[in-house]
Amino acid sequence: MRIIPLLHWLGVFLYFSGHTQAEHPQYHSPPEVVIPLKVPDTSRGMKPKGWLSYSLHFGGQRHVVHMKVKKHLLSRHLPVFTYTDQGALLEDHPFVQNDCYYHGYVEGDPESLVALSTCFGGLQGLLQINDVVYEIKPKIFSTKFEHLVYKMDSEETQFPTMKSGIMEEETVSQFEFQEIGNSTLKQSGIEGWWVHVYIVEIAVVVDNALYHQFKKNVTKLKENIFLIVNIVDSIYEDMGIKVFMFGMEIWTEKNHVEVDAVKRSLRDFCEWKAENIDARIAHDTVHLFINRTLRGLTGLGYIAGMCRSKFSCAVVSFGGKTLPIIAIAMAHHIGHNLGMSHDEVTCVCAEGFYRCIMNADNPPIVKFSNCSYSLFWGYTVHTAKCLHYTIYTKDIFSRTRCGNGVVEEGEQCDCGSLQSCSKDACCLTNCTLSFGSACAFGLCCKDCNFLPSGEMCRKEVNECDLPEWCNGTSHMCPDDVYVEDGIPCNESAYCYEKRCSDRDTQCRQIFGQKAKNAKNTCYKQVNTQGDRFGNCGVENFTYLKCSMSDSLCGRIQCDSVAEIPRLKDHSTVHGTRVNNTTCWGIDYHIGMTIPDIGEVNDGTECGPEHVCIQKKCVHLSHLDSDCSPKFCNMRGICNNKHHCHCNYLWDPPNCLIRGHGGSVDSGPPPKRKKIKKIYLIFPCLLLLLLLLCCLIYTCLKKKPKEKKGNIQPRPEKSRQKTQTPSGK
């Protein structure tokens, strides 16, 4: 596919002839002064923890804004590159406050959009209410928490149409092959789209003029860029796209490409980006912000350039525009990188709305049309493979480089930035160990030295896990091993992948401590329906009905539910009455990206010697097992690598020889010391000695009493011998 640069014209009323100050943008309409009032949480049972609410009165109406912090927007170790006056490249990892960027909605308008920041003591960002876009920001020097709200008018009279600088017929022809039989999407509405989350990693480069426009204040410049990225991310939420900023570069000394000629500027910047940024910052696209006008253009970008090194870039005009306008322009150009061309006259983004964010005029609209959805879907599914990642597993570094904080091939250690290395006694800035250090990281490394053999480095977390110990010669803890699949646990359950899969436990995790597993009739009734509340999986966007034999392996069914849980977005609790019993479960629909906690866990018992595996009830013999307790001579248990983990008195591999326990995978457990036998004898001897002493003491104490008791009076007869008999 041939890549085409696309020019975007914007009405000149937004700015003067290129000399308007970036920090003093021009507004079309006067603002309203509002004082946001925080709404107390009076409905704790309804609104999940973490939400904030504010009441604002403008436009003749009261609006209640509900918002929560974004979890992922800025990289935790976001690098900022600058240059010295000698042209040397500097890298810094400044503190980035990432708990003050919000998204949400406006009460009463399910199609609303909220992208606000509270990083600077007030609310700043964008609101879209009833298809009207507003900018809000704190009023300078106000002591009453006053804010200014500007209406960003999108009427045709405010944004006169100016065509793009290329032939639209040529642009559309580039995407005919991408429709993949979905040409009807252009005539359909956008409701009902089942979306998956795609990650767009962006980096921003700031030209020298914009750096000087902010009076060389790097902190202020970063804050404005972060505000823009926050708005862009919120704009793309409806498409299931997560925008994540991974790095920034500021041309503090000079521009590294000419920014005067429109097409040449984009071409030169993309070439410079491929040779420089690609090696330093992980990204899917890089945008250059310049503080000048481009003959009335909002910017310039390549269509379908995403995931292609020399074309995943754009140039955005910054000067003289408000931050929301710049954010909408940036979102527009990211759209081009994602394969979206300009909207045609038949494209709609809502009922009666024909001017959407990908309109050639680039109006202040934050909704995408059905045409944009169609083009994006075709491009991302078949071409833009770099977006098919999850934010939790994708590496944030693109290439091997000493100083990125990740130990890679050829490095003994990596302490990261200069500031981090100054606090690390074990690792040097050249990614080698300091003198006398044996290690710098790892569970078996402490104070730059290996932990001794037999020191536990990973404790077992449950009855289906096994411990590991250091070997004394490595900084690494042995691989995590656990009990072999199919070993009984918790009376009626089995271990599977380090988890004791028990239905009662799973119900308690979802519905609270009083919940328990439901009767089998619930499973048979619900999981044979084949809907999002009861099924045995999804195939080709269709829910599969469970067979009777597999009904226990569909979705978990619970009873005795005393409380409705606070679930994540788009999750629904469902109750079904079966034979005077309420069968409780939760749904999981196509397109959701959060883990499915409502499906029966693999390894869960579904009959005598049967477990659920991939929605099927199978016999234990189907599990991969080459080990048994008999193989371990009944003196140990098998691990997931099919080796014996011996009891404490026996040694691996077969638990035949007396020893110290463990397995060939766990590392050596602490050795038994013979002196311990003596420790056992001493208490016994002491006890015997104590008993003997007590016995002797008792005997000695009793003997004097016996002597005293043995002194008897003289017999009566002896006394009578001395007396004269009476009567004689």
C-alpha positions in Angstrom: 0.0 0.0 0.0 1.4 3.4 -1.0 1.6 5.9 1.9 0.1 9.3 1.2 0.8 12.5 3.3 -2.5 14.2 4.1 -2.8 17.9 4.8 -5.5 19.2 7.1 -6.7 22.8 6.8 -8.2 24.7 9.6 -10.1 28.1 9.6 -7.7 31.0 10.2 -10.0 32.4 12.9 -8.4 30.2 15.4 -5.1 32.1 15.4 -3.3 35.0 13.8 -0.6 34.8 11.2 1.5 32.4 13.2 2.7 34.9 15.8 0.0 34.2 18.4 1.4 33.2 21.8 1.1 29.6 22.6 0.2 30.5 26.2 -2.4 33.1 25.2 -4.7 31.3 22.7 -7.6 33.0 21.0 -11.2 32.1 22.0 -14.2 32.6 19.8 -16.8 33.2 22.5 -16.5 34.7 26.0 -16.3 32.3 28.9 -18.8 31.6 31.7 -17.4 31.8 35.3 -18.4 28.7 37.3 -17.5 27.4 40.8 -17.3 23.6 40.8 -19.0 22.2 44.0 -17.9 18.8 45.2 -20.8 16.5 45.5 -20.6 14.3 48.6 -21.0 10.5 48.2 -24.4 9.9 49.6 -24.9 6.6 47.6 -21.9 4.5 48.6 -23.7 1.4 47.7 -24.2 2.6 44.1 -21.0 4.4 43.2 -17.8 2.4 43.4 -14.8 3.6 45.3 -12.5 6.0 43.6 -15.1 8.2 41.9 -15.3 12.0 42.4 -18.3 14.1 41.6 -18.6 17.9 40.9 -21.6 20.0 40.2 -21.2 22.8 37.7 -23.7 25.4 36.5 -23.2 26.8 33.0 -25.2 27.1 29.8 -28.3 27.7 31.9 -28.2 24.2 33.3 -26.7 22.3 36.3 -24.3 19.5 35.2 -23.0 16.8 37.6 -19.6 15.4 36.5 -18.6 11.9 37.7 -14.9 11.1 37.2 -12.2 8.6 38.3 -8.4 8.4 37.9 -7.0 6.8 34.8 -4.8 3.9 35.7 -2.6 4.0 32.6 -1.7 7.2 30.7 2.0 8.0 31.3 4.8 5.5 31.5 6.0 5.0 35.0 9.6 5.6 33.9 8.9 8.2 31.2 12.1 9.4 29.7 12.6 13.1 28.8 15.4 13.8 26.4 17.1 17.3 26.0 20.3 18.6 24.6 23.3 20.5 26.1 24.7 23.6 24.5 27.3 21.4 23.0 24.7 19.2 21.4 25.1 16.2 23.7 21.9 14.2 24.4 20.7 14.2 28.0 18.2 11.7 29.4 16.2 12.3 32.5 13.4 10.4 34.3 11.6 13.1 36.2 8.9 12.5 38.7 5.6 12.3 36.9 2.4 12.7 38.8 0.0 10.2 37.3 -2.8 10.1 39.8 -4.5 13.4 38.8 -5.7 12.6 35.2 -9.4 11.7 35.1 -12.0 10.4 32.7 -15.7 9.9 33.3 -19.2 11.0 32.3 -21.8 13.7 32.9 -24.9 12.6 34.7 -27.9 12.2 32.4 -25.9 12.0 29.2 -24.6 8.5 28.5 -22.8 9.7 25.4 -20.9 12.4 27.3 -17.1 12.6 27.5 -15.0 13.9 30.4 -11.2 14.4 30.2 -10.0 16.5 33.2 -6.8 17.1 35.2 -6.5 18.2 38.8 -2.7 18.3 38.9 -2.6 22.1 39.2 -5.2 22.7 41.9 -8.3 23.0 39.8 -10.2 21.3 36.9 -8.6 21.6 33.5 -9.6 19.9 30.3 -12.5 19.0 28.1 -16.2 18.2 28.6 -18.6 17.0 25.9 -22.3 17.3 26.9 -25.2 16.7 24.6 -22.8 16.8 21.6 -21.4 20.2 22.6 -17.7 20.5 23.5 -16.5 22.8 26.3 -13.1 23.7 27.6 -12.7 24.3 31.4 -9.8 25.7 33.2 -9.1 27.5 36.5 -9.4 31.2 36.6 -6.0 32.8 37.3 -5.6 34.5 40.7 -9.1 33.5 41.8 -9.5 32.9 45.6 -13.0 31.4 45.2 -12.1 28.2 43.2 -13.6 30.0 40.1 -13.2 28.4 36.7 -13.7 29.5 33.1 -15.9 27.5 30.8 -15.6 28.1 27.0 -18.1 26.7 24.5 -16.2 25.4 21.4 -18.8 26.1 18.7 -18.8 23.6 15.8 -21.3 25.2 13.5 -20.6 25.4 9.8 -20.4 29.2 10.1 -17.7 28.9 12.8 -15.6 26.4 10.9 -15.7 27.1 7.1 -15.0 24.1 5.0 -11.5 24.0 3.4 -10.6 20.9 1.3 -7.5 18.8 1.8 -4.5 19.3 -0.4 -4.7 15.9 -2.0 -7.2 14.2 -4.3 -9.8 12.4 -2.2 -10.4 9.8 -4.9 -6.8 8.7 -4.6 -7.1 8.5 -0.8 -10.2 6.3 -0.8 -8.7 4.0 -3.4 -5.9 3.1 -1.0 -8.4 1.6 1.4 -10.8 -0.3 -0.9 -9.0 -3.5 -0.1 -9.3 -2.9 3.6 -13.1 -3.1 3.6 -12.9 -6.9 3.7 -16.5 -7.2 2.6 -17.7 -4.7 5.2 -18.7 -2.0 2.8 -22.2 -1.9 4.5 -20.5 -0.5 7.6 -20.4 2.9 5.9 -24.1 2.9 5.7 -24.7 1.5 9.2 -24.8 3.3 12.5 -21.9 3.0 15.0 -24.0 1.6 17.9 -23.4 -2.0 18.8 -19.7 -2.2 17.9 -18.0 -5.0 19.9 -14.6 -3.5 20.5 -11.3 -4.9 21.9 -8.7 -2.7 23.5 -5.7 -1.8 21.3 -2.7 0.0 22.7 -1.3 3.0 20.9 2.1 4.0 22.4 3.0 7.6 21.5 6.0 9.8 21.9 6.1 13.6 21.5 8.9 15.8 20.2 8.8 19.5 20.9 10.5 21.9 18.5 12.9 24.7 19.6 10.5 27.6 19.0 7.8 26.0 21.3 10.4 25.4 23.9 11.3 29.1 23.9 7.6 30.0 23.8 7.3 28.4 27.2 10.3 30.4 28.3 12.4 27.3 28.5 10.2 26.0 31.3 10.4 22.2 30.7 8.1 21.5 33.6 5.3 23.7 32.3 5.8 22.3 28.8 5.5 18.8 30.0 2.3 19.6 32.0 0.6 20.9 28.8 1.7 17.9 26.8 0.3 15.6 29.4 -3.0 17.5 29.4 -3.2 17.0 25.7 -2.5 13.3 25.8 -5.1 12.9 28.5 -7.8 14.4 26.2 -6.6 12.3 23.3 -6.8 9.1 25.3 -10.4 9.9 26.4 -11.4 10.7 22.8 -10.3 7.2 21.7 -12.0 5.3 24.6 -15.1 4.7 22.6 -13.1 2.9 19.9 -11.5 0.6 22.5 -8.1 2.3 22.0 -5.8 3.1 24.9 -3.3 5.9 24.2 -0.2 5.6 26.4 2.6 8.1 26.4 6.1 6.5 26.5 8.5 9.3 26.1 9.3 12.9 25.1 12.1 14.9 23.5 12.6 18.6 23.6 14.8 20.3 21.0 16.4 22.7 23.6 19.2 24.0 21.4 18.0 23.8 17.8 15.6 22.1 15.5 16.9 18.9 14.0 14.7 19.2 10.9 13.4 22.2 9.0 9.8 23.1 9.9 9.1 25.6 7.2 7.9 23.5 4.3 4.9 21.4 5.0 5.5 18.1 3.1 9.3 18.3 3.5 9.0 18.9 7.2 6.9 15.7 7.7 9.2 13.6 5.4 12.4 14.9 7.1 11.0 14.4 10.6 9.9 10.8 9.9 13.4 10.0 8.6 15.0 11.6 11.6 12.6 9.8 13.9 13.5 6.4 12.4 17.2 7.0 12.9 17.0 8.5 16.4 13.7 8.0 18.4 13.2 4.4 17.3 16.3 3.3 19.3 15.4 5.3 22.4 11.7 5.4 23.0 9.2 2.6 22.5 6.4 3.9 20.4 3.8 3.2 17.7 3.7 6.8 16.5 5.7 10.0 17.2 4.2 13.5 16.8 6.3 16.6 16.4 4.7 19.7 18.0 5.8 23.0 16.4 5.1 26.6 17.4 4.2 27.9 14.0 1.4 27.8 11.5 1.5 25.5 8.5 -0.3 27.7 6.0 -3.6 27.2 7.9 -3.0 23.5 8.6 -3.7 21.8 11.9 -0.9 19.4 11.1 0.3 16.8 8.7 0.4 13.0 8.9 0.6 9.7 6.9 -2.4 7.6 6.4 -2.0 4.0 7.6 1.5 4.8 8.8 1.1 3.1 12.2 3.5 0.2 12.9 5.7 1.3 9.9 8.9 2.9 11.1 9.3 5.5 8.4 5.7 6.5 8.3 4.4 6.3 11.9 4.7 10.0 12.5 2.9 13.3 12.2 3.5 17.1 12.6 1.0 19.1 14.7 0.8 22.9 14.8 0.7 24.1 18.4 0.9 27.9 18.3 -2.1 30.1 19.0 -4.6 27.2 19.8 -6.2 26.0 23.0 -5.1 22.7 24.5 -8.4 20.9 23.6 -8.1 22.1 20.0 -4.6 20.8 19.8 -5.7 17.5 21.4 -8.5 17.1 18.8 -6.0 17.8 16.1 -3.6 15.3 17.5 -6.4 12.7 17.8 -7.3 13.5 14.1 -3.7 12.8 13.0 -3.4 9.6 15.1 -6.6 8.6 13.2 -4.8 9.0 9.9 -1.9 6.9 11.2 -4.5 4.3 12.1 -5.8 4.1 8.6 -8.7 6.6 8.7 -9.1 8.9 5.8 -11.2 12.1 5.7 -15.0 11.5 6.2 -17.2 11.5 3.1 -20.5 13.4 3.0 -22.4 10.2 3.9 -20.5 9.5 7.1 -22.2 10.1 10.4 -21.1 10.0 14.1 -24.6 10.4 15.6 -28.1 10.9 14.4 -28.1 14.1 12.3 -24.4 14.7 12.8 -22.4 14.6 9.6 -19.3 16.5 10.8 -17.1 14.2 12.9 -13.6 14.3 14.2 -12.1 12.9 10.9 -13.9 15.7 8.9 -11.4 17.5 6.6 -12.1 20.7 8.5 -10.9 19.1 11.8 -13.8 20.7 13.8 -14.0 20.6 17.6 -15.9 17.3 17.6 -14.7 14.3 19.6 -16.8 11.5 18.0 -15.7 9.2 15.2 -18.0 8.4 12.3 -19.1 4.9 11.1 -16.7 5.4 8.2 -13.8 5.9 10.6 -14.7 2.7 12.5 -14.8 0.7 9.3 -11.4 1.9 8.1 -9.8 1.5 11.5 -11.2 -2.0 11.9 -9.9 -3.1 8.5 -6.5 -1.7 9.1 -5.9 -2.8 12.7 -7.1 -6.3 12.2 -5.1 -7.0 9.0 -2.1 -4.7 9.2 -1.4 -2.8 12.4 -0.1 -5.8 14.4 1.9 -3.6 16.8 -1.3 -2.5 18.5 -2.3 -6.1 19.4 -0.8 -6.1 22.8 -2.1 -5.7 26.3 -0.8 -2.9 28.5 0.2 -5.4 31.2 2.5 -7.6 29.1 4.1 -5.4 26.6 7.8 -4.4 27.2 8.2 -0.7 27.6 11.6 -0.7 26.1 12.2 -1.2 22.4 15.8 -2.1 22.1 18.8 -3.2 24.2 20.4 -0.2 25.9 22.5 0.2 29.0 20.7 2.6 31.4 17.1 1.6 30.7 16.8 -0.2 34.1 16.4 -3.6 32.4 19.2 -6.2 32.5 19.6 -7.4 28.9 22.0 -9.7 27.1 25.7 -8.6 27.7 24.9 -6.7 30.9 25.8 -7.8 34.4 23.3 -5.3 35.9 21.5 -2.1 34.9 20.8 0.5 37.6 19.0 2.9 35.2 19.6 6.6 35.3 22.6 8.4 36.8 20.5 9.3 39.8 19.5 5.7 40.4 23.0 4.4 40.0 24.3 6.9 42.6 22.2 5.0 45.1 23.2 1.5 44.0 26.4 0.1 45.6 26.4 -3.0 43.5 26.1 -1.8 40.0 28.0 0.8 37.9 26.7 3.2 35.2 28.3 1.0 32.5 26.1 -1.9 33.5 28.9 -3.9 35.2 29.2 -5.0 38.9 31.1 -2.8 41.3 34.4 -4.1 42.7 33.9 -6.9 45.2 30.2 -7.4 44.3 29.0 -10.8 43.3 25.5 -9.7 42.3 23.3 -6.6 42.1 19.8 -8.0 41.9 17.7 -11.2 42.3 15.9 -13.0 45.1 19.1 -14.7 46.2 21.2 -11.5 46.3 21.6 -9.4 49.4 24.1 -6.6 50.1 25.8 -7.4 46.7 26.5 -11.0 47.7 24.8 -14.4 47.1 22.6 -15.7 49.9 23.8 -18.9 51.4 22.7 -22.3 50.2 19.4 -23.4 51.8 18.1 -19.8 52.3 14.4 -19.8 51.3 13.8 -17.3 48.4 10.2 -18.1 47.5 7.7 -19.4 50.0 4.7 -21.5 49.0 1.6 -19.4 48.6 -1.0 -22.2 49.1 -1.4 -25.9 49.4 -0.8 -26.3 45.6 2.5 -24.5 45.7 6.0 -25.6 46.7 8.9 -23.6 48.2 12.3 -22.8 46.5 15.7 -22.2 48.1 18.9 -20.5 47.0 21.9 -22.6 45.9 24.6 -20.2 47.2 26.2 -19.7 43.8 23.6 -17.7 41.9 21.6 -14.5 42.5 18.5 -16.1 40.9 15.9 -18.0 42.7 15.0 -21.3 41.0 12.0 -21.3 38.7 8.7 -21.4 40.5 7.5 -24.9 40.7 4.2 -26.1 42.1 2.2 -29.3 42.8 1.4 -31.4 39.7 -2.1 -30.9 38.2 -4.6 -33.4 39.4 -3.3 -33.8 43.0 -6.2 -33.7 45.5 -6.5 -30.6 47.7 -9.1 -29.1 50.0 -11.0 -32.4 50.5 -13.0 -32.4 47.3 -10.9 -30.3 44.9 -7.8 -30.8 42.7 -4.7 -28.7 42.2 -4.4 -27.2 38.7 -1.8 -24.6 37.6 -0.9 -23.7 41.2 -4.5 -23.2 42.2 -6.9 -25.3 44.3 -10.0 -24.9 42.2 -12.9 -25.0 44.5 -16.5 -23.9 43.6 -17.3 -22.6 47.1 -14.1 -20.5 47.1 -14.8 -19.1 43.7 -18.4 -18.1 44.8 -17.0 -16.4 47.9 -14.5 -14.5 45.8 -17.3 -13.0 43.7 -20.3 -12.7 46.0 -18.9 -12.6 49.5 -18.1 -14.9 52.4 -21.7 -16.3 52.8 -22.0 -17.4 49.2 -21.6 -21.1 48.2 -21.8 -23.3 45.2 -25.3 -23.8 43.7 -26.9 -27.1 43.0 -26.2 -29.0 39.8 -29.7 -28.1 38.5 -28.6 -24.5 38.3 -25.7 -25.4 36.0 -27.9 -27.5 33.8 -30.6 -24.9 33.5 -28.4 -21.8 33.0 -25.3 -23.0 31.1 -27.4 -24.8 28.4 -29.0 -21.5 27.3 -26.0 -20.3 25.2 -26.2 -16.6 26.2 -23.7 -14.3 28.0 -24.9 -15.5 31.4 -24.7 -19.2 30.7 -22.4 -20.7 28.0 -19.4 -22.9 27.4 -17.4 -20.4 25.5 -17.5 -18.2 22.4 -16.9 -19.2 18.8 -17.2 -16.8 15.8 -18.9 -14.2 18.0 -21.5 -16.7 19.1 -22.1 -18.1 22.6 -21.9 -21.9 22.7 -24.5 -23.9 24.6 -23.1 -26.4 27.1 -24.0 -30.0 26.7 -25.5 -31.7 29.8 -22.2 -33.5 30.5 -20.3 -30.2 30.3 -22.8 -28.0 32.1 -20.7 -27.9 35.3 -17.8 -26.4 33.3 -19.6 -23.3 31.9 -20.2 -20.3 34.1 -20.1 -20.5 37.9 -23.5 -20.6 39.6 -23.7 -19.6 43.3 -26.3 -19.7 46.0 -26.8 -18.0 49.4 -25.8 -14.7 48.0 -26.2 -11.9 50.6 -24.7 -9.0 48.8 -24.3 -7.8 45.2 -20.6 -7.2 44.4 -19.1 -4.0 43.0 -18.0 -5.3 39.6 -15.9 -3.5 37.0 -17.3 -1.7 34.0 -19.7 -3.6 31.7 -20.2 -6.5 34.1 -23.7 -7.6 35.1 -25.0 -9.8 37.9 -27.8 -12.2 36.9 -30.1 -14.2 39.0 -32.2 -17.2 37.7 -35.0 -18.9 39.6 -34.7 -22.7 39.3 -36.9 -24.9 41.6 -37.3 -22.2 44.3 -33.6 -21.5 44.2 -31.9 -18.4 42.9 -28.9 -19.2 40.8 -26.5 -16.3 40.8 -23.8 -15.6 38.2 -22.2 -12.8 36.3 -21.9 -12.2 32.5 -18.9 -11.7 30.2 -19.6 -10.4 26.8 -17.6 -10.3 23.6 -15.1 -7.5 23.5 -14.4 -7.2 27.2 -10.7 -7.0 28.1 -10.8 -7.6 31.9 -10.3 -11.1 33.2 -13.4 -13.3 33.2 -14.0 -14.1 36.9 -17.3 -15.7 36.2 -16.2 -18.8 34.2 -15.6 -22.1 36.0 -11.9 -22.3 36.7 -10.0 -25.0 34.8 -9.2 -27.9 37.2 -12.5 -27.6 39.0 -14.1 -30.9 40.0 -17.1 -31.9 37.8 -17.6 -35.5 39.0 -15.7 -38.4 40.5 -12.1 -38.2 39.1 -13.3 -35.6 36.5 -12.2 -32.0 36.1 -13.1 -29.0 33.9 -10.6 -28.3 31.2 -11.4 -25.6 28.6 -15.1 -25.9 29.2 -15.1 -29.7 28.9 -15.5 -32.2 31.8 -12.7 -34.7 31.3 -11.2 -37.6 33.3 -8.0 -37.0 35.3 -6.2 -39.3 32.9 -6.4 -36.5 30.3 -4.0 -34.4 32.4 -0.3 -34.4 31.5 1.2 -36.5 34.3 4.3 -38.8 34.2 4.6 -39.0 38.0 2.8 -40.4 41.0 3.2 -40.7 44.7 4.3 -44.3 44.2 7.1 -43.1 42.0 8.2 -41.0 45.0 7.9 -44.1 47.2 5.1 -42.4 49.1 7.6 -40.1 50.7 6.9 -37.0 48.6 4.7 -35.3 46.0 5.0 -34.7 42.3 5.7 -31.2 41.0 4.6 -29.6 37.7 7.8 -30.7 36.0 6.9 -34.3 36.9 9.7 -34.6 39.5 9.4 -35.7 43.1 9.4 -33.1 45.8 10.5 -35.2 48.8 9.5 -34.9 52.4 12.0 -33.4 54.8 13.7 -36.7 55.7 14.3 -37.9 52.2 16.3 -36.8 49.2 15.4 -36.5 45.5 15.1 -37.7 42.9 13.0 -40.7 44.2 12.9 -40.1 47.9 14.8 -43.4 48.6 17.8 -42.0 50.5 17.6 -40.2 53.7 18.3 -36.5 53.3 16.9 -33.0 53.6 13.9 -33.0 51.2 13.1 -30.8 48.2 13.4 -31.7 44.5 15.9 -31.4 41.7 14.1 -28.2 40.7 13.6 -26.4 44.0 17.2 -25.8 45.1 18.7 -27.3 48.2 16.7 -27.0 51.4 18.5 -26.3 54.6 20.5 -29.3 55.8 19.7 -31.2 59.0 22.4 -30.8 61.6 23.3 -33.8 63.7 23.6 -31.6 66.7 19.9 -31.4 66.6 19.7 -35.0 67.9 21.7 -33.9 70.9 19.3 -31.1 71.5 16.5 -33.6 71.6 18.5 -35.8 74.2 19.3 -33.0 76.5 15.7 -32.2 77.4 15.0 -35.9 78.0 18.0 -36.3 80.3 17.1 -33.1 82.1 13.6 -34.3 82.6 14.8 -37.7 83.9 17.3 -35.9 86.2 14.6 -33.7 87.5 12.3 -36.6 88.1 15.1 -38.4 89.9 15.8 -35.4 92.1 12.2 -35.1 92.9 12.1 -38.8 93.9 15.2 -38.6 96.1 13.8 -35.4 97.7 10.5 -37.1 98.4 12.3 -40.1 100.0 14.6 -38.0 102.1 11.8 -35.9 103.3 9.7 -38.9 104.2 12.5 -40.9 106.1 12.7 -38.6 109.2 9.0 -38.8 109.7 9.2 -42.6 109.6 12.0 -42.7 112.3 9.9 -40.5 114.5 7.0 -42.6 114.0 8.9 -45.8 114.9 9.6 -44.8 118.6 6.9 -46.8 120.4 6.0 -46.9 124.2 7.2 -49.8 126.4 4.9 -52.8 126.4 2.3 -53.1 129.1 3.6 -56.4 130.2 7.1 -55.0 131.0 5.5 -52.5 133.3 3.5 -55.1 135.0 6.6 -57.1 135.9 7.7 -54.4 138.3 4.4 -54.3 140.1 3.1 -56.5 142.9 0.1 -58.4 142.0 -3.0 -57.2 143.7 -4.6 -59.6 146.1 -1.5 -61.5 147.1 
